[in-house]
């Protein structure tokens, strides 16, 4: 048996190492946002922490990738609720993330939803949100106020009864019963490409909570989302934590009803008192070979839970001074079928366009851009993509998928740019370079089955089965990440704090 004795990498995962202790209080598998947040909090409490990451750099979907001298985001585009008193403020302050260069999106329309030839603005602030939409839908003001009241309720995640009731309520049915105008249902749902809209299963709590934080306040970073991972990694190192890249876990060894070590593909063994998996639950279950505590029926149930759809992304490098920077997100749909468009054959029917804040943008103390004229250098375009659209290449690997795959991506990218050009002035003639990714890309880089964008699908009709606990049948193995309670930066952060809370209980009871 080999043990880990020199394993701490630098923040960029380049393989450099410094001495680290052989035994740990907590071993965390996976360095996505949830794993890094757990490591940060536990290290700040004085725990001996190690993070095991199978890839070259930590960060998961918060980390960017480099192509042609540019850095592109993989999953981080904007975040909600960072103002004082709002859901993420205290958490991000504790995690040291408020120091990053956050930019406040347009108060009068942080998201803009275009359906056909009609455009609508989603404004920051609960009252302003109602007022702006009520100007377009005056007969629906009371319904908009009920919607905002539900959003406010969802922020109180400590109210277990309310959360359970909303988890057991069908989102589509609630929205269509609350709003009389079907167009308004589509508008309110139009900025929801940050979750999987599914009429037959989506819980109201998931829908409202994923949208609500942005209404309170909406922000994006100047620069790439990798700053989040780099900040957390730097702090973890300074507090004595270890982060190991290239450490792919293949087995969790159980002895006397507890996990005693993680075995990596390269043969190293990592011993710890507690373990946290930030990897998809179905993958985690594969590591529990012959577990007495996590019986086969439990592992099979976890493996059979369906996942949300994936994403097709187009990262666009723009010609200099060709497209004005826009301080909001654009959501564009060909028709009023926001909940169904991704299931239909034909050209891309809906997408999100996110604009990278220029590096030279000036930001005041309140997070507002003070420049009167800025030009964009990059934009990201995202649209849902079902696994069935890439399944024929599932046995291939990155860079080796063949010409048919390349042709499919090129065609899809052209459709995305054509639709995005209807709202982004000058885009069609401003494209310098494009880089694309599919659910296969995300599967291979994040170890997520089917390249799921938001983890395990939540279902209002089986809420207890699909809203997973951070606890497992093995008392010293916890879960974290987007597949459990909620996804997105806010959901993952809340889940990480729940996971750490369970770890703390374990130590208190020992």
N, C-alpha and C positions, 0 to 999 in steps of 0.2 A: 504493500500500500504506500502511495505517495501522498504527502500532505502539502498544503499550500504554505509556502514560507517566504516567497518573494513575488508578490502578486499585484501590487498596486500600480495601475497605469496612470499616465497623466490624463488631463481632461479631454484630450483629443484621441485617446486610445491608440497611441502610436507604438505601444508595446514596451515603452520604458518602464522600469520597475524600481520600487523601493521596498525596504523590508516591511512586512506586515506580520502580525501575530498568527500563530498556527491555528488557534481556536477563536471562535467568534460568538458573541451573544446572539446575533441575528445574521443569517445569510439571505440575501434577496436575489431572486433569479429573474433577470430581465431588467433593463435600465430604461424602460419607457418612463413617461412622466410620473405615473403612480409609484414605480419602483424607486426612482430618484427622490421623490417627495418623502416616501417612507424612510429611506436611508438618511435624508437630511434631518428629519425630525428626531429619529432615534439616535443619530450621532450627536445632535445637540443636547440630548439627554444623557450623554456619556456612555452610550452602548457601543460595544465593539461590533462594527458593522462591515460587512463585505457585500458588494454587488457583483454578480456574475452575469456577463453579457456575451452573447455568442458572436456578435459582429465586431467590426474594427473600431467602432466608436459608440459611446453611450448616447441615449436620448430618444430612441424609438422614433415615433412620428413627430416629435418636437424638433428633431435634428433635420438639417437641410442636407442637400447634396450639391456638389460642384460639377459644373460643366462649362467648358469654354471660358473660364475666368469668372463665371457668375455663380452665385449661391441661390438655390431654389428651395422653397419650403415644401415639406412633404405632407404635413397635416395641420400646422398651426397657421391660421389666417386672421382670426380676430377673437376677442374674448369680451365677456360682459361682466358687469358688477364689480368694478374695481374702485369705485368711489368710497369714501368713508361711510361706514354703516351698511354697505352693500355686501352681498354674500362672499365675494372673493377677497375683499380688502384685507381683513385680518389675517387670513391664511397666507396670502402672498407677502404680507409684511413679515410674518414669522419665517417664511421661506426665503426672504431676501430678494424677492422678485419685483417689488415695487420700485427698486432702484433702476430697473431697466428703462429704456427710452420709449415709454408708452405714449401713443398719440390718440387723442380723443377724436372719434369719428364725428361727422356732421350731426349736430344736435337735431336739426330739422329733418333729417333723413339719413340715418346711418345705414339703412338698407333701402334699396329702391327696387320695387317689384314691377316688372313690365309683363303684361299678359296681352298677347296680340298687339294692338296699337295703343293700349291704355297703360299709363304708368302711375304708380302710387308710391308714397313715401311712408316709411315706418320711422317715427321720431323717437328720440330719447326722452325719458321722463314719462311717468305714467299718465299724467294729465295731458301733456303735449301729444303723446301717442294717440289718446282718444280724440283730442281736438283735431288733429291733422286728418285722421281717417274719417271722422264724422263730417268734415267739410266735403268729402267725396260721397259719403253715405249718411246723410243727415237722419234718415229714418232709423238708423242702427246705433245711435249714440248710447242708448241704454244697454244694448247688447254688448257694445264695446266696453262699457263700464263694468259689466258683469265679467267679461273676459279678463280685464285688468285686475279685478278683485280676485279672480282665480289665480292669476300670476302672483299676486302678492301672497296669497295663501301658500303657494308652492314653495316660496322662499323659506317658509317655516318648516324645514325638514324635521325638526324635533317633534312636531305634532304627528305621532305615528298613526293615529286613527285617520286623520285627514289624508295623509300620504297614502295609506292603504285604500281608502275610498277612491281616490283619484287614480291609483294604479289599477283598480278593478273597474274603471269606467272607460268605455271605448271613446277615443279622441274624436274620430270622425262623427260618430253619432252625437256627441255632446256639441261639437261645433255646428253641425247642421240643425240641431235643435235650438241652439242659442241664437244663431244668425239666420235671418229670413232670406237675405240676399246671398245666393250661391257664389256670386263673384267675390263678395267680401270674404267668404270662407277661403277661397283660393288666394286672396290677397294676404290674409292673416297667416295662411300656411305657406306663402310664397318664399319666405326666407328660411325654410326648413330643410334646405339641402344639407344641413349639419345633423340630420337624423333621417331615418328611413320612414317615409310616410307610407303607411299600409292600412287601408280602411278596415280590414278584417281583424287586425290584432293590436295596433298601436295604442298603448294606454294614455289616458289624458295627462297623467302626471309626467310622463316622459316628454310628451309634446310641449306642455306648458313650461316645464322647468328648463328644457333646452332652449326655448325661445325667450323666456322671461328675463333672464339675467341681462340680456342685451338691451332690453327696453329700459332698464334702470340706468345703464351707461354702457357704451360700446367703444372698444379700443383695439388698435393694432400696433405692432412694434415698428419703429424705424429700424430697418435691417431685418435679418432673417430670424425665424423662430428658434434657431439653434442657440440663441442667446439664453433662452430659458434653461436648456440642458447644461450649457457651459457654466452658467451661474450656480446651479445646484451642484454640479460636479466639483467646481472649485471650492465651494463651501464644505462639501463632504470631505474632500481631501484635507482642508485646513483643520477640520474637527477630528482628524485621525481615522476617517473611514477609508476603506479600500475599494477600488473599482477595477475589476479585471475584465478586459476585453479578450475575445477569442476563447472564452470559457463556455462552451456549449454543454449544458446539463443534459444527461441522458438517463439518469436514474436517481431517485430519492430512496435511500436505504432506510428501512424501518426496523427497529429493534425494540421489543417490549412495548409496543403500542405507540412509539414516537419515532419521528425522523431523526436520524443521528448524523447523516452525512449526505451531501450531494456529490454524485460521481459525474465527472466531465468526460467528454468524448476523447480528450487527449490523455486520459488516465489519471488525472489529479483528483483528489478527494478533499472535500471541504467540510469540516465538522463545525457544527453550531448548535446552540441550545434551541433556537427558534428559526423557522424558515418562512419566507414570504415568497409567493410566486406572482410576478407581474406578467406572466405569460398566459395566453388564452387557457381557460380552464380545461378544455378538451385535451390540449397538449400536456398540461400539467398532470392530468390523470394517466397519461401514457408512461410517466416516470415512476408510478407507484406499482411496480411489478410485484404481484403477490401480496399486496398490503392486507393485513388482518383488519385494520381499522376502516380503511376506505374499500369496502367490499365491491365486488365486480358489478353488482346491480347499480350502485351509486356511480361508478366510473362510466358505465354504459349510458346511464341517464345523462350525465354531463356531456358525453361525446355526441349524443343524439340531438341535443338542443340546437335548433336552427340558428343560423347567423344572418345578420343584416347584409344588404348588398354591398358591393365594392364601389370604387370610384375610378373613372377615367379622368386623368388630369393632363392639361396642356400648359406647360410652362413656356411663356413667350418672352423673348428678348426683343425689345422695340428699337427701332431706328432713333437716333438722337433727335430730340425736339419734334417729335411727330405726334405724340398723344399727351394731352394735358393730364396731370395727376388728378384723380378724383378721390376725395376723402370719404368714400362710402363703398358699399358693395352693391353690385348689380345682380339681380336675379331675373332671368329672362325666360319666358315661356311662349311657345308658338300659339298655344290655345289654352283655354281655361280648364285644364285637366292636371293641375299641380300634383294631385295625389296619384295619378295613373300614368303620366306620360312615359315614364321609364319602362313600362311593361309593353309598350306598343312598338311594332316594327316601323322602320322608316328612319329618316334623318333625326338627329338629336333634337328632342323637343323641349328641353329645359336645361338651364345651366346657371352656375354662379361665376361671376367675374370679380376677382380680388386684385387690387392695385397695390404693388409694393411701394411703401413710403420711400421717396428718394433719400439717399444717404446724406445729402447736403441740406435736408429740410431743417429749419429752425423750429424748436419746440419750446413754448413758454412753461412756466412753473405749473400751470393747470393742465398741461398736456395738449394745448392747442398749437397747431401749425401757424406760424406768424408770416410765412412767405405769401406774397400776393400772387405769384406765378411760379408754378413748378411743372416740370415735365416728368412723365413716368419713364422708367427704364425697363421695368418688367411687370407683367401681369400673369396671374394664374387663372385658368379656366377649369372648372370641375363639373362633371355630370355623372349621375349614377350609372353603374355598369353591372349587369347581372353576371354571375359566374358562368351561366350557360353560353355567354358570348365569347368566352375565352377557354372553355373547357377542352376544346380540341387540342390546345397546347399545354395542358396541365402537367404533362410528363417532361416538359422542357425546362431549361434553366435560363437565367438572365444572359442575354447576348447570344443565345443559341436557339431561338424560337423559329427562325426561318423567314422567307420572303413573304409568305401569306400573312403572317402576323404583322410584319412591318407595313404591308399594304393596308391591312385593317386599321392599324393605328393612324396611318397617314390620312385615310378617308375620314375617320372619326374626328381627327384634329381639324381637318378642313371644314367639316360640318359645324364644329364648335366655334371656330373663328368666324364663319359666315353668320351664325346666329348672334354671337357677341358683338359683331360689327353693327348690328341694328341699334345698339345703345351706346357703344363706345366710338365716338366720332374719330374717323381717320384710321381705325384699327386695320382694316383690310389692306391698306397700302403701307402700313408701318411695321410689319412683321419682319424681323431680321433673322431670328432663329427660333426653332421650337424644339422642345423635349417633351416626351410623353411617357405616361405610365398607366398600367392597368391593374386590376385586382391580382394578376399573377405577380406583378412587381412587388406589391405590398405583401403578398403571401411569402415570397422568397426573402424579403428583407426584414419582416416583422414577425415571422413564424405564426401568422394568423390564418387559420383554415379558410380557404376560399377568398382570401384577401379582403375579408370583411372590414368595412370602414368604421363600424360602431360596435363591433363585438356581437355577443349573443342577443338575438331578437327578443324584446320584451313583448309579452302577450297579456292583455287585460283579462282574458278568460282563464289564464293559469298564472296569475301574478306571483304566487309563492314559488312556482317552479322556475320562472324565468328571471326574477329579480333575486339573484343569488346572494347568499350570505358570504361575508369575508371568512367565516369559519369553515373548516372541513371536518370530516369525521376523525382526522388525525389531530390531536389536541395542539400540537406545536407547529402545524402547517396552516398558514393563513393565505388568503388570496387578496389581490388588489387589482386595479385596472378597470378599463371601460366596460367589461362584460358583466360586471356585478350590479351595482345600484344604478348609476347613471354614467353616461359618456360625456365627451367634451372636456375642456380644461377644468370647468367648474365641477362637473360630475366626478371626474377622476380625482381631483383634489379632495373633495368631500369623502370619497371612498378611501383614499389613502389615510386620511385622519381617522376614519372608522377602523381601518386595519391596525394602525398604530395603537389606537385605544384598546383593542383586543390584546395586543402584545403586552401593553402595560398591565392589563388585568392579570395576564399569566404570571408576570413577575411579582405582582402584588400578592397573588395567591400561593406563590411557591414557599 
